[in-house]
Amino acid sequence: MIVHILSTGDEVLLGDIVDTNSAHLCRAVKDMGYKVQKITAVGDDVEKIASAITDISVCADICLVTGGLGPTSDDVTALACSRAAGEECEIDQEALTSMKAYFVKRGYELTRENEKQAMLPAGSKMMTNHNGTAPGFFMTLNQCLFFFMPGVPREMKVMMETEVKPVLSQRFGQAHGIFIERITVFGLGESGAGALLNGFHEIFPGMRLGFRVDFPVIEVKIILSDGLQEKEAAASKIKKAKDWVMERLQNKVVSEKGLSIPEEVGRLLAGQRKTLAVAESCTGGLISSMITDVAGSSEYFLFSGVTYSNDAKINILGVQKKTIIDHGAVHEETAREMAMGARLKAGADFGISTTGIAGPGGGTLAKPVGMVCIGLAGKDVSRAKTYRFAFDDREMNKKIFAVTALELLRRHLTGVPETS
């Protein structure tokens, strides 16, 4: 099954936005057992989009198209499709009714510009947009089944799940050609992970490893794509390979199910019926953001305090003034007292804290950019640890500091020895 993606919009080609839609669609079809063979990006030009559609129609079985279904003059994808198909655009009454209902529900009046969105190529089938005004549609050109979806990610994602996938399953069924297991690892780069897993391909022919690095985390993927159709046989083969990988990565593994560190920390806290409070200085609320990105975090997350100034550390968290005078804000004792203060203020089981030098300026020989002190407090623990990372990028350092703080807590919750 040959699958292509066509991403439309000048903003993609100009670099104004990152094309996250294509990445999401690749994962979505992979979960169905298919693999995207090619991704094409075209600007807001009717003839160029029509040409791309024509080219794809004779070499692919499925094409997922995003963008250009809105009400403005640069939204020309439906028109381009009609030209490629040799059809006219016409008002789709089902689409128009759906759009009117969407506007009435929100107390708005349907404008002439919005009515344009109900103009679909003759012979196409409308797809409902559950999160917006622009209806999608699908139709077959030559040998290829095209699905046209909005470019707004939250609209596209829902349409892919509720409209596109059911049609694909009905037309083509669920393929079983690709099986993937994911393992989340902390503290290794791609080369380090590769060295530990050297010899994999010789031991497990027909399988391969993939790596997605987002330092200090790496996702190791075990991929089986040798055409096995029996799920049981594939599962057995993958399990043997996964056991081999896990044995070599040992305590570097965060989650054998591919969960992120915030997700795994949340799972552990919820499972142990424990609660958490956070005090942040250099990370500026990033830890709290990561925690609350996980659905259900209200079950275990009680308090967050961004105590950036020394006065805030003293007055809100109860850090001793003498500690700040003697050691400064970036010190293990300060971090320890911050974590303890957050825990006590919230009445939580655990408190974690960060105080460091995110950069690019502000570093000294004794306290360079990339240095962070992370505190951990609990009923039976009250300590802090210093880490030094060789990055001058502020955003990068903040992310690393935040993830490392959560990893320190995860290791405490699981009893896994800490890394340096």
ROZAMAR-10588 format. One record per residue (C-alpha): x, y, z; chain; residue number from 0; residue in three letters. Coordinates in Angstrom, 2 decimals. Example, Ala and Ser with C-alpha at 12.3 -4.5 7.8 and 13.67 -1.06 7.14 Angstrom:
! residues 2
DRENDO, 12.30, -4.50, 7.80, A, 0, ALA
DRENDO, 13.67, -1.06, 7.14, A, 1, SER
This chain:
! residues 420
DRENDO, 0.00, 0.00, 0.00, A, 0, MET
DRENDO, 1.61, 3.24, -1.18, A, 1, ILE
DRENDO, 0.70, 6.22, 1.01, A, 2, VAL
DRENDO, 1.61, 9.84, 0.25, A, 3, HIS
DRENDO, 1.05, 13.06, 2.19, A, 4, ILE
DRENDO, 0.44, 16.42, 0.51, A, 5, LEU
DRENDO, 0.89, 19.45, 2.77, A, 6, SER
DRENDO, -0.36, 22.76, 1.36, A, 7, THR
DRENDO, 0.25, 26.34, 2.42, A, 8, GLY
DRENDO, 2.78, 29.11, 1.87, A, 9, ASP
DRENDO, 3.41, 29.19, 5.63, A, 10, GLU
DRENDO, 4.93, 25.70, 5.41, A, 11, VAL
DRENDO, 7.33, 26.62, 2.60, A, 12, LEU
DRENDO, 8.28, 29.94, 4.21, A, 13, LEU
DRENDO, 9.13, 28.25, 7.48, A, 14, GLY
DRENDO, 6.54, 30.27, 9.39, A, 15, ASP
DRENDO, 5.20, 27.06, 10.91, A, 16, ILE
DRENDO, 6.56, 23.58, 11.47, A, 17, VAL
DRENDO, 4.61, 20.91, 9.61, A, 18, ASP
DRENDO, 3.55, 18.86, 12.62, A, 19, THR
DRENDO, 0.51, 17.62, 10.68, A, 20, ASN
DRENDO, 2.60, 15.36, 8.48, A, 21, SER
DRENDO, 4.39, 13.87, 11.47, A, 22, ALA
DRENDO, 1.05, 13.10, 13.13, A, 23, HIS
DRENDO, -0.35, 11.53, 9.96, A, 24, LEU
DRENDO, 2.73, 9.35, 9.55, A, 25, CYS
DRENDO, 2.18, 7.98, 13.05, A, 26, ARG
DRENDO, -1.54, 7.54, 12.46, A, 27, ALA
DRENDO, -1.17, 5.43, 9.32, A, 28, VAL
DRENDO, 1.73, 3.52, 10.87, A, 29, LYS
DRENDO, -0.61, 2.47, 13.67, A, 30, ASP
DRENDO, -2.85, 1.00, 10.98, A, 31, MET
DRENDO, 0.03, -1.00, 9.56, A, 32, GLY
DRENDO, 0.86, 1.29, 6.62, A, 33, TYR
DRENDO, 3.94, 3.36, 5.90, A, 34, LYS
DRENDO, 4.12, 6.79, 4.27, A, 35, VAL
DRENDO, 6.37, 6.66, 1.21, A, 36, GLN
DRENDO, 6.56, 10.35, 0.38, A, 37, LYS
DRENDO, 5.66, 13.80, 1.74, A, 38, ILE
DRENDO, 5.17, 16.73, -0.64, A, 39, THR
DRENDO, 4.74, 20.39, 0.31, A, 40, ALA
DRENDO, 3.14, 22.92, -2.05, A, 41, VAL
DRENDO, 2.29, 26.60, -1.59, A, 42, GLY
DRENDO, -1.11, 28.27, -1.94, A, 43, ASP
DRENDO, -1.19, 28.05, -5.73, A, 44, ASP
DRENDO, -4.15, 26.42, -7.50, A, 45, VAL
DRENDO, -2.20, 25.12, -10.49, A, 46, GLU
DRENDO, 0.68, 23.76, -8.44, A, 47, LYS
DRENDO, -1.63, 21.99, -6.01, A, 48, ILE
DRENDO, -3.65, 20.56, -8.91, A, 49, ALA
DRENDO, -0.44, 19.37, -10.58, A, 50, SER
DRENDO, 0.74, 17.69, -7.37, A, 51, ALA
DRENDO, -2.64, 15.96, -6.98, A, 52, ILE
DRENDO, -2.48, 14.70, -10.58, A, 53, THR
DRENDO, 1.06, 13.36, -10.13, A, 54, ASP
DRENDO, 0.19, 11.59, -6.88, A, 55, ILE
DRENDO, -3.02, 10.12, -8.32, A, 56, SER
DRENDO, -1.09, 7.79, -10.65, A, 57, VAL
DRENDO, 1.58, 6.55, -8.23, A, 58, CYS
DRENDO, -0.08, 6.24, -4.80, A, 59, ALA
DRENDO, -2.99, 4.26, -3.37, A, 60, ASP
DRENDO, -3.79, 6.72, -0.57, A, 61, ILE
DRENDO, -3.02, 10.43, -0.21, A, 62, CYS
DRENDO, -3.66, 12.52, 2.89, A, 63, LEU
DRENDO, -3.92, 16.24, 2.09, A, 64, VAL
DRENDO, -3.87, 19.02, 4.69, A, 65, THR
DRENDO, -4.55, 22.74, 4.46, A, 66, GLY
DRENDO, -6.33, 25.21, 2.21, A, 67, GLY
DRENDO, -9.96, 24.52, 3.19, A, 68, LEU
DRENDO, -10.60, 27.82, 5.00, A, 69, GLY
DRENDO, -12.73, 30.86, 4.01, A, 70, PRO
DRENDO, -9.97, 33.21, 2.76, A, 71, THR
DRENDO, -8.68, 33.86, -0.76, A, 72, SER
DRENDO, -5.55, 31.76, -0.27, A, 73, ASP
DRENDO, -7.60, 28.66, 0.65, A, 74, ASP
DRENDO, -7.70, 27.02, -2.77, A, 75, VAL
DRENDO, -7.29, 23.28, -2.18, A, 76, THR
DRENDO, -10.88, 22.30, -3.03, A, 77, ALA
DRENDO, -10.68, 24.30, -6.28, A, 78, LEU
DRENDO, -7.33, 22.68, -7.13, A, 79, ALA
DRENDO, -8.79, 19.23, -6.54, A, 80, CYS
DRENDO, -11.77, 19.97, -8.80, A, 81, SER
DRENDO, -9.42, 21.05, -11.59, A, 82, ARG
DRENDO, -7.29, 17.93, -11.21, A, 83, ALA
DRENDO, -10.44, 15.80, -11.34, A, 84, ALA
DRENDO, -11.97, 17.71, -14.24, A, 85, GLY
DRENDO, -15.03, 18.53, -12.15, A, 86, GLU
DRENDO, -16.75, 21.69, -10.94, A, 87, GLU
DRENDO, -17.01, 22.80, -7.33, A, 88, CYS
DRENDO, -20.59, 22.91, -6.07, A, 89, GLU
DRENDO, -22.39, 23.59, -2.82, A, 90, ILE
DRENDO, -22.53, 20.45, -0.71, A, 91, ASP
DRENDO, -25.82, 20.70, 1.18, A, 92, GLN
DRENDO, -24.69, 18.37, 3.95, A, 93, GLU
DRENDO, -21.57, 20.49, 4.48, A, 94, ALA
DRENDO, -23.60, 23.72, 4.43, A, 95, LEU
DRENDO, -26.10, 22.37, 6.97, A, 96, THR
DRENDO, -23.28, 21.23, 9.24, A, 97, SER
DRENDO, -21.60, 24.64, 9.04, A, 98, MET
DRENDO, -24.84, 26.51, 9.79, A, 99, LYS
DRENDO, -25.41, 24.35, 12.86, A, 100, ALA
DRENDO, -21.83, 25.05, 14.01, A, 101, TYR
DRENDO, -22.36, 28.83, 13.77, A, 102, PHE
DRENDO, -25.84, 28.84, 15.34, A, 103, VAL
DRENDO, -24.61, 26.82, 18.30, A, 104, LYS
DRENDO, -22.00, 29.51, 18.98, A, 105, ARG
DRENDO, -24.30, 32.48, 18.39, A, 106, GLY
DRENDO, -22.73, 33.57, 15.07, A, 107, TYR
DRENDO, -24.14, 34.19, 11.61, A, 108, GLU
DRENDO, -22.81, 32.26, 8.64, A, 109, LEU
DRENDO, -21.03, 34.68, 6.28, A, 110, THR
DRENDO, -20.65, 34.47, 2.51, A, 111, ARG
DRENDO, -16.94, 33.84, 3.01, A, 112, GLU
DRENDO, -17.69, 30.86, 5.20, A, 113, ASN
DRENDO, -20.24, 29.53, 2.70, A, 114, GLU
DRENDO, -17.31, 29.13, 0.32, A, 115, LYS
DRENDO, -16.08, 26.31, 2.55, A, 116, GLN
DRENDO, -19.13, 24.24, 1.55, A, 117, ALA
DRENDO, -18.05, 24.37, -2.12, A, 118, MET
DRENDO, -16.68, 20.86, -2.71, A, 119, LEU
DRENDO, -15.68, 19.06, -5.94, A, 120, PRO
DRENDO, -18.55, 17.23, -7.62, A, 121, ALA
DRENDO, -18.38, 13.53, -6.84, A, 122, GLY
DRENDO, -16.60, 13.99, -3.51, A, 123, SER
DRENDO, -17.91, 12.85, -0.14, A, 124, LYS
DRENDO, -18.02, 15.31, 2.76, A, 125, MET
DRENDO, -16.23, 14.61, 6.06, A, 126, MET
DRENDO, -17.48, 16.31, 9.23, A, 127, THR
DRENDO, -15.21, 18.75, 11.04, A, 128, ASN
DRENDO, -16.00, 18.29, 14.73, A, 129, HIS
DRENDO, -13.64, 21.07, 15.87, A, 130, ASN
DRENDO, -14.08, 23.82, 13.28, A, 131, GLY
DRENDO, -15.96, 25.20, 10.29, A, 132, THR
DRENDO, -14.04, 23.76, 7.33, A, 133, ALA
DRENDO, -15.52, 20.43, 6.18, A, 134, PRO
DRENDO, -13.16, 17.85, 4.76, A, 135, GLY
DRENDO, -13.90, 15.56, 1.84, A, 136, PHE
DRENDO, -12.59, 12.47, 0.09, A, 137, PHE
DRENDO, -12.70, 11.23, -3.48, A, 138, MET
DRENDO, -10.88, 8.87, -5.83, A, 139, THR
DRENDO, -8.74, 10.18, -8.68, A, 140, LEU
DRENDO, -7.32, 7.57, -11.03, A, 141, ASN
DRENDO, -6.06, 4.81, -8.69, A, 142, GLN
DRENDO, -5.65, 6.96, -5.57, A, 143, CYS
DRENDO, -8.07, 7.67, -2.71, A, 144, LEU
DRENDO, -7.55, 11.28, -1.57, A, 145, PHE
DRENDO, -8.56, 12.63, 1.83, A, 146, PHE
DRENDO, -8.65, 16.43, 2.20, A, 147, PHE
DRENDO, -8.43, 17.73, 5.79, A, 148, MET
DRENDO, -8.06, 21.17, 7.43, A, 149, PRO
DRENDO, -4.58, 22.47, 8.20, A, 150, GLY
DRENDO, -5.43, 23.43, 11.79, A, 151, VAL
DRENDO, -3.84, 20.58, 13.79, A, 152, PRO
DRENDO, -6.61, 20.12, 16.36, A, 153, ARG
DRENDO, -9.19, 19.94, 13.55, A, 154, GLU
DRENDO, -7.10, 17.63, 11.39, A, 155, MET
DRENDO, -6.30, 15.18, 14.20, A, 156, LYS
DRENDO, -9.94, 14.62, 15.13, A, 157, VAL
DRENDO, -10.97, 14.29, 11.49, A, 158, MET
DRENDO, -8.25, 11.72, 10.91, A, 159, MET
DRENDO, -9.52, 9.61, 13.81, A, 160, GLU
DRENDO, -13.27, 9.97, 13.33, A, 161, THR
DRENDO, -13.60, 10.27, 9.55, A, 162, GLU
DRENDO, -10.52, 9.08, 7.67, A, 163, VAL
DRENDO, -9.53, 5.98, 9.63, A, 164, LYS
DRENDO, -12.98, 4.37, 9.44, A, 165, PRO
DRENDO, -13.02, 4.78, 5.65, A, 166, VAL
DRENDO, -9.50, 3.37, 5.34, A, 167, LEU
DRENDO, -10.41, 0.38, 7.52, A, 168, SER
DRENDO, -13.54, -0.28, 5.48, A, 169, GLN
DRENDO, -11.80, 0.03, 2.11, A, 170, ARG
DRENDO, -8.43, -1.58, 2.85, A, 171, PHE
DRENDO, -8.68, -3.29, 6.24, A, 172, GLY
DRENDO, -6.04, -3.29, 8.98, A, 173, GLN
DRENDO, -2.58, -4.18, 7.72, A, 174, ALA
DRENDO, -0.12, -6.00, 9.95, A, 175, HIS
DRENDO, 3.09, -5.32, 8.10, A, 176, GLY
DRENDO, 4.71, -3.03, 10.69, A, 177, ILE
DRENDO, 5.07, -3.72, 14.42, A, 178, PHE
DRENDO, 6.83, -1.28, 16.72, A, 179, ILE
DRENDO, 7.79, -1.36, 20.40, A, 180, GLU
DRENDO, 9.03, 1.82, 22.09, A, 181, ARG
DRENDO, 11.34, 2.16, 25.08, A, 182, ILE
DRENDO, 12.04, 5.52, 26.75, A, 183, THR
DRENDO, 15.63, 6.00, 27.92, A, 184, VAL
DRENDO, 17.24, 8.77, 29.97, A, 185, PHE
DRENDO, 20.84, 9.98, 29.94, A, 186, GLY
DRENDO, 22.10, 8.43, 26.70, A, 187, LEU
DRENDO, 22.78, 9.99, 23.34, A, 188, GLY
DRENDO, 22.10, 8.22, 20.06, A, 189, GLU
DRENDO, 25.68, 6.99, 19.75, A, 190, SER
DRENDO, 25.74, 5.77, 23.35, A, 191, GLY
DRENDO, 22.52, 3.83, 22.90, A, 192, ALA
DRENDO, 23.77, 2.46, 19.59, A, 193, GLY
DRENDO, 26.98, 1.22, 21.19, A, 194, ALA
DRENDO, 25.09, -0.61, 23.95, A, 195, LEU
DRENDO, 22.84, -2.24, 21.37, A, 196, LEU
DRENDO, 25.58, -3.20, 18.92, A, 197, ASN
DRENDO, 24.93, -6.60, 17.34, A, 198, GLY
DRENDO, 21.13, -6.30, 17.36, A, 199, PHE
DRENDO, 20.71, -6.70, 13.61, A, 200, HIS
DRENDO, 22.84, -9.84, 13.48, A, 201, GLU
DRENDO, 20.91, -11.46, 16.33, A, 202, ILE
DRENDO, 17.47, -10.37, 15.07, A, 203, PHE
DRENDO, 17.48, -10.42, 11.25, A, 204, PRO
DRENDO, 14.43, -8.83, 9.67, A, 205, GLY
DRENDO, 14.18, -6.32, 12.51, A, 206, MET
DRENDO, 15.75, -2.92, 12.97, A, 207, ARG
DRENDO, 16.26, -0.25, 15.60, A, 208, LEU
DRENDO, 15.20, 3.37, 15.36, A, 209, GLY
DRENDO, 16.22, 6.25, 17.61, A, 210, PHE
DRENDO, 14.46, 9.56, 18.29, A, 211, ARG
DRENDO, 16.60, 11.88, 20.39, A, 212, VAL
DRENDO, 15.24, 14.72, 22.50, A, 213, ASP
DRENDO, 18.16, 15.06, 24.92, A, 214, PHE
DRENDO, 18.38, 14.02, 27.70, A, 215, PRO
DRENDO, 15.71, 11.52, 26.61, A, 216, VAL
DRENDO, 15.91, 9.08, 23.74, A, 217, ILE
DRENDO, 13.18, 6.85, 22.37, A, 218, GLU
DRENDO, 14.44, 3.46, 21.18, A, 219, VAL
DRENDO, 12.14, 1.82, 18.65, A, 220, LYS
DRENDO, 12.21, -1.89, 17.84, A, 221, ILE
DRENDO, 10.71, -2.26, 14.38, A, 222, ILE
DRENDO, 9.52, -5.44, 12.69, A, 223, LEU
DRENDO, 8.47, -4.94, 9.09, A, 224, SER
DRENDO, 9.18, -8.25, 7.38, A, 225, ASP
DRENDO, 5.61, -8.85, 6.28, A, 226, GLY
DRENDO, 4.49, -11.17, 9.07, A, 227, LEU
DRENDO, 0.71, -11.30, 9.08, A, 228, GLN
DRENDO, 0.15, -13.24, 12.30, A, 229, GLU
DRENDO, 0.05, -10.96, 15.32, A, 230, LYS
DRENDO, 1.05, -13.75, 17.69, A, 231, GLU
DRENDO, 4.20, -14.59, 15.73, A, 232, ALA
DRENDO, 5.16, -10.93, 15.47, A, 233, ALA
DRENDO, 4.52, -10.34, 19.18, A, 234, ALA
DRENDO, 6.74, -13.28, 20.13, A, 235, SER
DRENDO, 9.56, -12.09, 17.91, A, 236, LYS
DRENDO, 9.33, -8.50, 19.18, A, 237, ILE
DRENDO, 9.26, -9.65, 22.81, A, 238, LYS
DRENDO, 12.54, -11.53, 22.44, A, 239, LYS
DRENDO, 14.17, -8.49, 20.87, A, 240, ALA
DRENDO, 12.73, -6.17, 23.52, A, 241, LYS
DRENDO, 14.02, -8.37, 26.36, A, 242, ASP
DRENDO, 17.48, -8.28, 24.76, A, 243, TRP
DRENDO, 17.38, -4.46, 24.47, A, 244, VAL
DRENDO, 16.10, -3.99, 28.03, A, 245, MET
DRENDO, 18.86, -6.18, 29.43, A, 246, GLU
DRENDO, 21.51, -3.99, 27.82, A, 247, ARG
DRENDO, 20.00, -0.62, 28.68, A, 248, LEU
DRENDO, 19.30, -1.68, 32.29, A, 249, GLN
DRENDO, 18.76, 1.29, 34.63, A, 250, ASN
DRENDO, 18.78, 3.78, 31.76, A, 251, LYS
DRENDO, 15.22, 2.71, 30.95, A, 252, VAL
DRENDO, 12.48, 5.12, 32.01, A, 253, VAL
DRENDO, 9.52, 3.25, 30.53, A, 254, SER
DRENDO, 9.34, -0.03, 28.65, A, 255, GLU
DRENDO, 5.99, 1.14, 27.27, A, 256, LYS
DRENDO, 7.40, 4.29, 25.67, A, 257, GLY
DRENDO, 5.87, 6.72, 28.18, A, 258, LEU
DRENDO, 7.47, 10.14, 28.58, A, 259, SER
DRENDO, 9.13, 10.98, 31.91, A, 260, ILE
DRENDO, 6.20, 13.20, 33.03, A, 261, PRO
DRENDO, 3.78, 10.41, 32.10, A, 262, GLU
DRENDO, 5.80, 7.78, 33.96, A, 263, GLU
DRENDO, 6.19, 9.99, 37.04, A, 264, VAL
DRENDO, 2.44, 10.59, 37.00, A, 265, GLY
DRENDO, 1.76, 6.87, 36.68, A, 266, ARG
DRENDO, 4.03, 6.12, 39.64, A, 267, LEU
DRENDO, 2.61, 8.87, 41.86, A, 268, LEU
DRENDO, -0.96, 7.84, 41.11, A, 269, ALA
DRENDO, -0.15, 4.16, 41.60, A, 270, GLY
DRENDO, 1.53, 4.82, 44.95, A, 271, GLN
DRENDO, -1.18, 7.33, 45.95, A, 272, ARG
DRENDO, 1.44, 10.03, 46.51, A, 273, LYS
DRENDO, 1.28, 13.77, 45.85, A, 274, THR
DRENDO, 3.77, 16.32, 44.56, A, 275, LEU
DRENDO, 4.62, 20.00, 45.00, A, 276, ALA
DRENDO, 7.14, 21.88, 42.85, A, 277, VAL
DRENDO, 9.30, 24.95, 43.47, A, 278, ALA
DRENDO, 10.97, 26.37, 40.36, A, 279, GLU
DRENDO, 13.47, 29.12, 39.83, A, 280, SER
DRENDO, 15.50, 28.73, 36.63, A, 281, CYS
DRENDO, 12.92, 26.48, 34.93, A, 282, THR
DRENDO, 10.23, 29.15, 35.29, A, 283, GLY
DRENDO, 7.22, 26.84, 35.55, A, 284, GLY
DRENDO, 8.32, 24.35, 32.89, A, 285, LEU
DRENDO, 8.21, 21.37, 35.27, A, 286, ILE
DRENDO, 4.67, 22.25, 36.25, A, 287, SER
DRENDO, 3.71, 22.60, 32.59, A, 288, SER
DRENDO, 5.14, 19.16, 31.80, A, 289, MET
DRENDO, 3.28, 17.61, 34.73, A, 290, ILE
DRENDO, -0.06, 19.19, 33.87, A, 291, THR
DRENDO, 0.25, 18.22, 30.20, A, 292, ASP
DRENDO, -0.56, 14.71, 31.44, A, 293, VAL
DRENDO, -4.29, 14.06, 31.73, A, 294, ALA
DRENDO, -5.34, 13.25, 35.28, A, 295, GLY
DRENDO, -2.44, 15.09, 36.92, A, 296, SER
DRENDO, -4.83, 16.77, 39.37, A, 297, SER
DRENDO, -4.91, 13.43, 41.17, A, 298, GLU
DRENDO, -1.34, 13.88, 42.40, A, 299, TYR
DRENDO, -0.14, 17.44, 41.63, A, 300, PHE
DRENDO, -0.92, 19.90, 44.43, A, 301, LEU
DRENDO, 1.22, 23.02, 44.16, A, 302, PHE
DRENDO, 3.59, 24.96, 41.94, A, 303, SER
DRENDO, 5.62, 28.02, 42.89, A, 304, GLY
DRENDO, 7.86, 29.95, 40.52, A, 305, VAL
DRENDO, 10.13, 31.60, 43.09, A, 306, THR
DRENDO, 12.52, 33.42, 40.82, A, 307, TYR
DRENDO, 13.80, 36.04, 43.22, A, 308, SER
DRENDO, 15.64, 35.48, 46.48, A, 309, ASN
DRENDO, 12.85, 37.26, 48.36, A, 310, ASP
DRENDO, 10.29, 34.85, 46.91, A, 311, ALA
DRENDO, 12.40, 31.87, 47.94, A, 312, LYS
DRENDO, 12.61, 33.25, 51.47, A, 313, ILE
DRENDO, 9.07, 34.60, 51.91, A, 314, ASN
DRENDO, 7.07, 31.95, 50.03, A, 315, ILE
DRENDO, 9.10, 28.78, 50.53, A, 316, LEU
DRENDO, 10.77, 29.55, 53.82, A, 317, GLY
DRENDO, 14.35, 29.30, 52.57, A, 318, VAL
DRENDO, 16.59, 30.68, 55.28, A, 319, GLN
DRENDO, 18.02, 34.11, 54.52, A, 320, LYS
DRENDO, 21.35, 32.91, 55.90, A, 321, LYS
DRENDO, 21.41, 30.14, 53.28, A, 322, THR
DRENDO, 21.08, 32.68, 50.47, A, 323, ILE
DRENDO, 23.71, 34.99, 52.04, A, 324, ILE
DRENDO, 26.21, 32.20, 52.69, A, 325, ASP
DRENDO, 25.75, 30.13, 49.53, A, 326, HIS
DRENDO, 23.72, 32.11, 46.99, A, 327, GLY
DRENDO, 20.57, 31.09, 45.14, A, 328, ALA
DRENDO, 22.29, 28.39, 43.10, A, 329, VAL
DRENDO, 23.39, 25.91, 45.72, A, 330, HIS
DRENDO, 22.36, 22.47, 46.91, A, 331, GLU
DRENDO, 21.27, 23.75, 50.33, A, 332, GLU
DRENDO, 19.04, 26.36, 48.70, A, 333, THR
DRENDO, 17.53, 23.71, 46.42, A, 334, ALA
DRENDO, 16.98, 21.38, 49.38, A, 335, ARG
DRENDO, 15.18, 24.06, 51.38, A, 336, GLU
DRENDO, 13.10, 25.04, 48.34, A, 337, MET
DRENDO, 11.89, 21.47, 47.85, A, 338, ALA
DRENDO, 11.16, 21.09, 51.54, A, 339, MET
DRENDO, 9.31, 24.42, 51.63, A, 340, GLY
DRENDO, 7.12, 23.52, 48.65, A, 341, ALA
DRENDO, 6.27, 20.15, 50.17, A, 342, ARG
DRENDO, 5.35, 21.62, 53.54, A, 343, LEU
DRENDO, 3.37, 24.51, 52.05, A, 344, LYS
DRENDO, 1.22, 22.15, 49.98, A, 345, ALA
DRENDO, 1.06, 19.26, 52.42, A, 346, GLY
DRENDO, 2.40, 17.01, 49.67, A, 347, ALA
DRENDO, 4.23, 13.71, 49.96, A, 348, ASP
DRENDO, 7.09, 14.96, 47.80, A, 349, PHE
DRENDO, 8.63, 18.26, 46.79, A, 350, GLY
DRENDO, 11.13, 18.90, 44.01, A, 351, ILE
DRENDO, 12.94, 22.12, 43.12, A, 352, SER
DRENDO, 15.30, 23.67, 40.59, A, 353, THR
DRENDO, 17.72, 26.56, 40.92, A, 354, THR
DRENDO, 20.45, 27.10, 38.36, A, 355, GLY
DRENDO, 22.08, 29.10, 35.57, A, 356, ILE
DRENDO, 20.09, 28.67, 32.34, A, 357, ALA
DRENDO, 22.22, 31.16, 30.39, A, 358, GLY
DRENDO, 23.37, 32.37, 28.04, A, 359, PRO
DRENDO, 24.81, 34.88, 30.51, A, 360, GLY
DRENDO, 25.12, 34.93, 34.27, A, 361, GLY
DRENDO, 27.60, 32.12, 34.65, A, 362, GLY
DRENDO, 30.86, 32.20, 36.60, A, 363, THR
DRENDO, 33.82, 29.85, 36.87, A, 364, LEU
DRENDO, 32.34, 28.36, 40.04, A, 365, ALA
DRENDO, 28.77, 28.38, 38.77, A, 366, LYS
DRENDO, 28.85, 28.10, 34.98, A, 367, PRO
DRENDO, 25.97, 28.25, 32.54, A, 368, VAL
DRENDO, 24.34, 24.82, 32.46, A, 369, GLY
DRENDO, 24.69, 24.21, 36.20, A, 370, MET
DRENDO, 21.56, 23.31, 38.14, A, 371, VAL
DRENDO, 20.86, 22.22, 41.71, A, 372, CYS
DRENDO, 17.82, 19.97, 42.07, A, 373, ILE
DRENDO, 16.18, 19.40, 45.44, A, 374, GLY
DRENDO, 14.08, 16.45, 46.56, A, 375, LEU
DRENDO, 12.06, 16.33, 49.78, A, 376, ALA
DRENDO, 9.82, 13.68, 51.24, A, 377, GLY
DRENDO, 8.93, 12.02, 54.51, A, 378, LYS
DRENDO, 12.23, 10.13, 54.58, A, 379, ASP
DRENDO, 14.35, 12.23, 52.23, A, 380, VAL
DRENDO, 15.66, 15.80, 52.13, A, 381, SER
DRENDO, 18.60, 16.34, 49.82, A, 382, ARG
DRENDO, 19.83, 18.01, 46.65, A, 383, ALA
DRENDO, 22.15, 17.21, 43.78, A, 384, LYS
DRENDO, 24.18, 19.35, 41.38, A, 385, THR
DRENDO, 24.28, 18.66, 37.64, A, 386, TYR
DRENDO, 26.38, 20.38, 34.98, A, 387, ARG
DRENDO, 25.35, 20.37, 31.33, A, 388, PHE
DRENDO, 27.56, 21.73, 28.57, A, 389, ALA
DRENDO, 24.96, 23.83, 26.75, A, 390, PHE
DRENDO, 24.80, 27.62, 26.35, A, 391, ASP
DRENDO, 21.25, 27.61, 24.98, A, 392, ASP
DRENDO, 18.73, 28.90, 27.53, A, 393, ARG
DRENDO, 15.71, 27.03, 26.20, A, 394, GLU
DRENDO, 17.67, 23.80, 25.96, A, 395, MET
DRENDO, 18.98, 24.13, 29.51, A, 396, ASN
DRENDO, 15.55, 24.84, 30.96, A, 397, LYS
DRENDO, 14.15, 21.73, 29.31, A, 398, LYS
DRENDO, 17.06, 19.55, 30.47, A, 399, ILE
DRENDO, 16.83, 20.90, 34.04, A, 400, PHE
DRENDO, 13.08, 20.21, 34.16, A, 401, ALA
DRENDO, 13.31, 16.69, 32.76, A, 402, VAL
DRENDO, 16.25, 15.85, 35.03, A, 403, THR
DRENDO, 14.29, 16.98, 38.10, A, 404, ALA
DRENDO, 11.42, 14.69, 37.18, A, 405, LEU
DRENDO, 13.85, 11.86, 36.49, A, 406, GLU
DRENDO, 15.42, 12.33, 39.94, A, 407, LEU
DRENDO, 11.96, 11.92, 41.46, A, 408, LEU
DRENDO, 11.17, 8.92, 39.25, A, 409, ARG
DRENDO, 14.31, 7.13, 40.38, A, 410, ARG
DRENDO, 13.45, 7.78, 44.01, A, 411, HIS
DRENDO, 9.93, 6.42, 43.48, A, 412, LEU
DRENDO, 11.27, 3.24, 41.86, A, 413, THR
DRENDO, 14.41, 2.78, 43.94, A, 414, GLY
DRENDO, 16.62, 2.85, 40.84, A, 415, VAL
DRENDO, 20.17, 4.16, 41.49, A, 416, PRO
DRENDO, 20.79, 7.72, 40.30, A, 417, GLU
DRENDO, 22.94, 8.57, 37.32, A, 418, THR
DRENDO, 25.73, 11.13, 37.47, A, 419, SER
